[in-house]
């Protein structure tokens, strides 16, 4: 594979990956948060989880753990939606421990959409 990206200095590549991953995570999360999406099925959550898994696996191949931090909110949001006890999200101590990177408002919106599919 020969691209301009591969020829760039490591620091520049990492900055590009950082920005691109941040943008990708934001856009992926914006889909279920869209006002046009009224409910989320368990199949939708499973598909989102699979996409996040693939993205995480790709980031792991880059060999830079800092880049993986861009996916923390996305991973924790998926974990929240897959949790057996989603009500624990409303306990501040538990939320901070398990879902500290999930935006409080966004988490509530997603849980409400998932509860009423």
Backbone as JSON Lines, residues from 0, in Angstrom:
{"i":0,"aa":"X","n":[0.85,-1.17,0.0],"ca":[0.0,0.0,0.0],"c":[0.9,1.23,0.0]}
{"i":1,"aa":"X","n":[0.77,2.04,-0.99],"ca":[1.55,3.26,-1.04],"c":[0.61,4.45,-1.1]}
{"i":2,"aa":"X","n":[0.69,5.27,-0.08],"ca":[-0.1,6.49,-0.04],"c":[0.76,7.6,0.52]}
{"i":3,"aa":"X","n":[0.28,8.78,0.39],"ca":[0.99,9.93,0.94],"c":[1.05,9.81,2.45]}
{"i":4,"aa":"X","n":[-0.02,9.28,3.06],"ca":[-0.07,9.14,4.51],"c":[1.09,8.3,5.04]}
{"i":5,"aa":"X","n":[1.4,7.23,4.35],"ca":[2.49,6.36,4.81],"c":[3.84,7.06,4.75]}
{"i":6,"aa":"X","n":[3.98,8.02,3.87],"ca":[5.24,8.73,3.73],"c":[5.43,9.88,4.7]}
{"i":7,"aa":"X","n":[4.4,10.22,5.43],"ca":[4.48,11.35,6.37],"c":[5.23,10.97,7.65]}
{"i":8,"aa":"X","n":[5.79,11.95,8.33],"ca":[6.41,11.67,9.62],"c":[5.37,11.12,10.6]}
{"i":9,"aa":"X","n":[5.81,10.3,11.53],"ca":[4.94,9.63,12.49],"c":[4.04,10.61,13.24]}
{"i":10,"aa":"X","n":[4.59,11.72,13.67],"ca":[3.81,12.69,14.45],"c":[2.64,13.25,13.64]}
{"i":11,"aa":"X","n":[2.88,13.49,12.37],"ca":[1.84,14.02,11.49],"c":[0.77,12.96,11.24]}
{"i":12,"aa":"X","n":[1.2,11.71,11.01],"ca":[0.25,10.62,10.8],"c":[-0.64,10.45,12.02]}
{"i":13,"aa":"X","n":[-0.04,10.51,13.22],"ca":[-0.82,10.34,14.44],"c":[-1.84,11.46,14.62]}
{"i":14,"aa":"X","n":[-1.46,12.66,14.25],"ca":[-2.38,13.79,14.34],"c":[-3.55,13.61,13.36]}
{"i":15,"aa":"X","n":[-3.24,13.16,12.17],"ca":[-4.29,12.92,11.17],"c":[-5.23,11.81,11.64]}
{"i":16,"aa":"X","n":[-4.65,10.71,12.13],"ca":[-5.48,9.62,12.64],"c":[-6.33,10.09,13.82]}
{"i":17,"aa":"X","n":[-5.72,10.88,14.71],"ca":[-6.44,11.37,15.89],"c":[-7.67,12.17,15.46]}
{"i":18,"aa":"X","n":[-7.47,13.11,14.56],"ca":[-8.59,13.94,14.09],"c":[-9.63,13.11,13.35]}
{"i":19,"aa":"X","n":[-9.19,12.2,12.51],"ca":[-10.12,11.37,11.73],"c":[-10.93,10.44,12.64]}
{"i":20,"aa":"X","n":[-10.27,9.85,13.63],"ca":[-10.98,8.96,14.55],"c":[-11.95,9.72,15.43]}
{"i":21,"aa":"X","n":[-11.55,10.9,15.85],"ca":[-12.44,11.74,16.65],"c":[-13.7,12.08,15.84]}
{"i":22,"aa":"X","n":[-13.5,12.47,14.6],"ca":[-14.62,12.79,13.72],"c":[-15.5,11.55,13.49]}
{"i":23,"aa":"X","n":[-14.89,10.42,13.22],"ca":[-15.65,9.19,12.96],"c":[-16.47,8.8,14.18]}
{"i":24,"aa":"X","n":[-15.88,8.86,15.35],"ca":[-16.61,8.51,16.58],"c":[-17.79,9.45,16.8]}
{"i":25,"aa":"X","n":[-17.59,10.72,16.57],"ca":[-18.66,11.71,16.74],"c":[-19.79,11.44,15.75]}
{"i":26,"aa":"X","n":[-19.45,11.16,14.52],"ca":[-20.47,10.92,13.5],"c":[-21.22,9.6,13.73]}
{"i":27,"aa":"X","n":[-20.51,8.58,14.16],"ca":[-21.16,7.3,14.45],"c":[-22.15,7.48,15.59]}
{"i":28,"aa":"X","n":[-21.76,8.21,16.61],"ca":[-22.63,8.44,17.75],"c":[-23.81,9.33,17.39]}
{"i":29,"aa":"X","n":[-23.63,10.19,16.41],"ca":[-24.71,11.1,16.03],"c":[-25.87,10.38,15.34]}
{"i":30,"aa":"X","n":[-25.62,9.22,14.77],"ca":[-26.68,8.51,14.05],"c":[-27.81,8.09,15.0]}
{"i":31,"aa":"X","n":[-27.54,7.34,16.08],"ca":[-28.66,6.98,16.96],"c":[-29.21,8.17,17.75]}
{"i":32,"aa":"X","n":[-28.43,9.23,17.88],"ca":[-28.9,10.41,18.6],"c":[-29.76,11.33,17.73]}
{"i":33,"aa":"X","n":[-29.8,11.07,16.45],"ca":[-30.57,11.92,15.54],"c":[-32.04,11.97,15.96]}
{"i":34,"aa":"X","n":[-32.63,13.16,15.9],"ca":[-34.06,13.28,16.21],"c":[-34.95,12.46,15.26]}
{"i":35,"aa":"X","n":[-34.42,12.13,14.09],"ca":[-35.17,11.32,13.13],"c":[-35.3,9.86,13.59]}
{"i":36,"aa":"X","n":[-34.41,9.44,14.47],"ca":[-34.44,8.08,15.0],"c":[-35.3,8.09,16.26]}
{"i":37,"aa":"X","n":[-36.45,7.44,16.18],"ca":[-37.41,7.46,17.3],"c":[-37.18,6.32,18.28]}
{"i":38,"aa":"X","n":[-36.69,5.19,17.78],"ca":[-36.42,4.05,18.65],"c":[-35.25,3.25,18.09]}
{"i":39,"aa":"X","n":[-34.66,2.47,18.97],"ca":[-33.5,1.67,18.59],"c":[-33.78,0.23,19.0]}
{"i":40,"aa":"X","n":[-33.67,-0.68,18.05],"ca":[-33.91,-2.09,18.34],"c":[-32.64,-2.76,18.86]}
{"i":41,"aa":"X","n":[-32.8,-3.95,19.37],"ca":[-31.63,-4.69,19.84],"c":[-30.73,-5.05,18.66]}
{"i":42,"aa":"X","n":[-31.32,-5.21,17.48],"ca":[-30.53,-5.48,16.28],"c":[-29.7,-4.25,15.89]}
{"i":43,"aa":"X","n":[-30.28,-3.08,16.07],"ca":[-29.54,-1.84,15.81],"c":[-28.36,-1.69,16.75]}
{"i":44,"aa":"X","n":[-28.58,-2.02,18.02],"ca":[-27.49,-1.96,19.0],"c":[-26.42,-2.98,18.66]}
{"i":45,"aa":"X","n":[-26.83,-4.18,18.24],"ca":[-25.86,-5.21,17.86],"c":[-25.03,-4.76,16.66]}
{"i":46,"aa":"X","n":[-25.68,-4.13,15.68],"ca":[-24.96,-3.64,14.5],"c":[-23.98,-2.53,14.89]}
{"i":47,"aa":"X","n":[-24.43,-1.63,15.75],"ca":[-23.55,-0.56,16.23],"c":[-22.35,-1.14,16.98]}
{"i":48,"aa":"X","n":[-22.61,-2.12,17.82],"ca":[-21.53,-2.76,18.57],"c":[-20.51,-3.41,17.63]}
{"i":49,"aa":"X","n":[-21.0,-4.03,16.57],"ca":[-20.1,-4.68,15.6],"c":[-19.25,-3.63,14.89]}
{"i":50,"aa":"X","n":[-19.86,-2.53,14.49],"ca":[-19.11,-1.45,13.84],"c":[-18.03,-0.88,14.76]}
{"i":51,"aa":"X","n":[-18.4,-0.68,16.01],"ca":[-17.44,-0.14,16.98],"c":[-16.32,-1.15,17.21]}
{"i":52,"aa":"X","n":[-16.66,-2.43,17.23],"ca":[-15.64,-3.47,17.39],"c":[-14.66,-3.44,16.23]}
{"i":53,"aa":"X","n":[-15.16,-3.35,15.02],"ca":[-14.28,-3.3,13.85],"c":[-13.38,-2.06,13.88]}
{"i":54,"aa":"X","n":[-13.96,-0.94,14.25],"ca":[-13.17,0.29,14.33],"c":[-12.09,0.17,15.4]}
{"i":55,"aa":"X","n":[-12.44,-0.41,16.53],"ca":[-11.49,-0.61,17.62],"c":[-10.36,-1.54,17.2]}
{"i":56,"aa":"X","n":[-10.71,-2.6,16.49],"ca":[-9.69,-3.54,16.01],"c":[-8.73,-2.84,15.03]}
{"i":57,"aa":"X","n":[-9.26,-1.98,14.18],"ca":[-8.41,-1.23,13.26],"c":[-7.46,-0.31,14.04]}
{"i":58,"aa":"X","n":[-7.99,0.39,15.02],"ca":[-7.15,1.31,15.81],"c":[-6.07,0.53,16.55]}
{"i":59,"aa":"X","n":[-6.39,-0.66,17.02],"ca":[-5.39,-1.49,17.7],"c":[-4.21,-1.8,16.78]}
{"i":60,"aa":"X","n":[-4.46,-1.93,15.48],"ca":[-3.38,-2.25,14.55],"c":[-2.43,-1.07,14.34]}
{"i":61,"aa":"X","n":[-2.88,0.12,14.7],"ca":[-2.04,1.31,14.51],"c":[-0.93,1.41,15.55]}
{"i":62,"aa":"X","n":[-1.08,0.68,16.66],"ca":[-0.02,0.62,17.65],"c":[0.17,1.87,18.48]}
{"i":63,"aa":"X","n":[-0.88,2.69,18.61],"ca":[-0.78,3.9,19.42],"c":[-1.98,3.94,20.38]}
{"i":64,"aa":"X","n":[-1.75,3.62,21.66],"ca":[-2.86,3.54,22.61],"c":[-3.6,4.87,22.81]}
{"i":65,"aa":"X","n":[-2.95,5.97,22.54],"ca":[-3.6,7.27,22.71],"c":[-4.74,7.42,21.7]}
{"i":66,"aa":"X","n":[-4.57,6.87,20.51],"ca":[-5.61,6.95,19.49],"c":[-6.88,6.23,19.94]}
{"i":67,"aa":"X","n":[-6.7,5.17,20.7],"ca":[-7.85,4.39,21.17],"c":[-8.73,5.19,22.13]}
{"i":68,"aa":"X","n":[-8.16,6.19,22.78],"ca":[-8.94,7.02,23.7],"c":[-10.05,7.76,22.97]}
{"i":69,"aa":"X","n":[-9.89,8.01,21.69],"ca":[-10.94,8.66,20.9],"c":[-12.21,7.83,20.85]}
{"i":70,"aa":"X","n":[-12.08,6.55,21.09],"ca":[-13.23,5.65,20.99],"c":[-13.87,5.35,22.34]}
{"i":71,"aa":"X","n":[-13.33,5.91,23.42],"ca":[-13.85,5.6,24.75],"c":[-15.33,5.88,24.9]}
{"i":72,"aa":"X","n":[-15.77,7.06,24.49],"ca":[-17.19,7.41,24.63],"c":[-18.05,6.46,23.8]}
{"i":73,"aa":"X","n":[-17.62,6.17,22.6],"ca":[-18.37,5.28,21.72],"c":[-18.46,3.87,22.33]}
{"i":74,"aa":"X","n":[-17.34,3.36,22.82],"ca":[-17.33,2.03,23.42],"c":[-18.2,1.97,24.68]}
{"i":75,"aa":"X","n":[-18.1,2.99,25.52],"ca":[-18.89,3.0,26.74],"c":[-20.38,3.18,26.44]}
{"i":76,"aa":"X","n":[-20.7,3.93,25.41],"ca":[-22.1,4.1,25.02],"c":[-22.68,2.78,24.56]}
{"i":77,"aa":"X","n":[-21.94,2.03,23.77],"ca":[-22.4,0.72,23.32],"c":[-22.54,-0.21,24.53]}
{"i":78,"aa":"X","n":[-21.58,-0.18,25.43],"ca":[-21.66,-1.02,26.63],"c":[-22.91,-0.67,27.45]}
{"i":79,"aa":"X","n":[-23.21,0.6,27.55],"ca":[-24.42,1.04,28.27],"c":[-25.67,0.48,27.61]}
{"i":80,"aa":"X","n":[-25.74,0.57,26.31],"ca":[-26.93,0.1,25.61],"c":[-27.06,-1.42,25.65]}
{"i":81,"aa":"X","n":[-25.95,-2.12,25.84],"ca":[-25.97,-3.58,25.93],"c":[-26.11,-4.08,27.37]}
{"i":82,"aa":"X","n":[-26.05,-3.17,28.34],"ca":[-26.07,-3.55,29.75],"c":[-27.4,-4.18,30.14]}
{"i":83,"aa":"X","n":[-27.31,-5.22,30.97],"ca":[-28.53,-5.87,31.48],"c":[-29.28,-4.95,32.44]}
{"i":84,"aa":"X","n":[-28.53,-4.17,33.19],"ca":[-29.12,-3.27,34.18],"c":[-28.85,-1.83,33.76]}
{"i":85,"aa":"X","n":[-29.57,-1.36,32.77],"ca":[-29.33,-0.01,32.28],"c":[-29.76,1.05,33.3]}
{"i":86,"aa":"X","n":[-30.6,0.67,34.27],"ca":[-31.04,1.62,35.3],"c":[-29.88,2.08,36.18]}
{"i":87,"aa":"X","n":[-28.82,1.28,36.25],"ca":[-27.68,1.68,37.06],"c":[-27.0,2.92,36.5]}
{"i":88,"aa":"X","n":[-27.3,3.26,35.26],"ca":[-26.75,4.46,34.66],"c":[-27.21,5.71,35.42]}
{"i":89,"aa":"X","n":[-28.38,5.64,36.0],"ca":[-28.92,6.8,36.7],"c":[-28.36,6.96,38.12]}
{"i":90,"aa":"X","n":[-27.56,5.99,38.57],"ca":[-26.83,6.12,39.82],"c":[-25.5,6.8,39.49]}
{"i":91,"aa":"X","n":[-25.28,7.98,40.05],"ca":[-24.13,8.8,39.67],"c":[-22.81,8.07,39.9]}
{"i":92,"aa":"X","n":[-22.66,7.39,41.01],"ca":[-21.41,6.69,41.32],"c":[-21.12,5.6,40.28]}
{"i":93,"aa":"X","n":[-22.14,4.82,39.97],"ca":[-21.97,3.75,38.99],"c":[-21.72,4.32,37.6]}
{"i":94,"aa":"X","n":[-22.46,5.38,37.26],"ca":[-22.28,6.01,35.95],"c":[-20.85,6.51,35.8]}
{"i":95,"aa":"X","n":[-20.33,7.17,36.82],"ca":[-18.97,7.69,36.73],"c":[-17.94,6.57,36.62]}
{"i":96,"aa":"X","n":[-18.23,5.46,37.26],"ca":[-17.28,4.34,37.24],"c":[-17.3,3.58,35.91]}
{"i":97,"aa":"X","n":[-18.49,3.23,35.44],"ca":[-18.62,2.41,34.24],"c":[-18.75,3.21,32.95]}
{"i":98,"aa":"X","n":[-19.4,4.35,33.05],"ca":[-19.74,5.11,31.84],"c":[-19.3,6.56,31.96]}
{"i":99,"aa":"X","n":[-18.13,6.78,32.51],"ca":[-17.65,8.12,32.77],"c":[-17.46,8.99,31.53]}
{"i":100,"aa":"X","n":[-17.27,8.38,30.39],"ca":[-17.05,9.15,29.17],"c":[-18.34,9.4,28.38]}
{"i":101,"aa":"X","n":[-19.43,8.76,28.81],"ca":[-20.71,8.94,28.13],"c":[-21.33,10.25,28.58]}
{"i":102,"aa":"X","n":[-21.68,11.09,27.63],"ca":[-22.37,12.33,27.95],"c":[-23.68,11.99,28.66]}
{"i":103,"aa":"X","n":[-23.94,12.63,29.8],"ca":[-25.11,12.3,30.63],"c":[-26.42,12.45,29.87]}
{"i":104,"aa":"X","n":[-26.56,13.51,29.11],"ca":[-27.79,13.74,28.36],"c":[-27.92,12.73,27.22]}
{"i":105,"aa":"X","n":[-26.84,12.52,26.49],"ca":[-26.88,11.57,25.37],"c":[-27.19,10.15,25.85]}
{"i":106,"aa":"X","n":[-26.6,9.77,26.97],"ca":[-26.87,8.44,27.53],"c":[-28.34,8.26,27.85]}
{"i":107,"aa":"X","n":[-28.93,9.26,28.45],"ca":[-30.36,9.19,28.8],"c":[-31.23,9.12,27.54]}
{"i":108,"aa":"X","n":[-30.88,9.91,26.54],"ca":[-31.64,9.9,25.29],"c":[-31.57,8.52,24.64]}
{"i":109,"aa":"X","n":[-30.39,7.95,24.58],"ca":[-30.23,6.64,23.94],"c":[-30.96,5.55,24.7]}
{"i":110,"aa":"X","n":[-30.89,5.59,26.03],"ca":[-31.6,4.58,26.82],"c":[-33.11,4.69,26.62]}
{"i":111,"aa":"X","n":[-33.6,5.89,26.53],"ca":[-35.04,6.09,26.3],"c":[-35.44,5.56,24.93]}
{"i":112,"aa":"X","n":[-34.63,5.8,23.93],"ca":[-34.93,5.3,22.59],"c":[-34.86,3.78,22.55]}
{"i":113,"aa":"X","n":[-33.97,3.22,23.32],"ca":[-33.79,1.76,23.32],"c":[-34.88,1.07,24.14]}
{"i":114,"aa":"X","n":[-35.39,1.72,25.18],"ca":[-36.44,1.13,26.01],"c":[-37.77,1.06,25.28]}
{"i":115,"aa":"X","n":[-38.0,1.97,24.36],"ca":[-39.29,2.04,23.69],"c":[-39.19,1.78,22.19]}
{"i":116,"aa":"X","n":[-38.62,0.63,21.82],"ca":[-38.5,0.37,20.37],"c":[-39.85,0.04,19.75]}
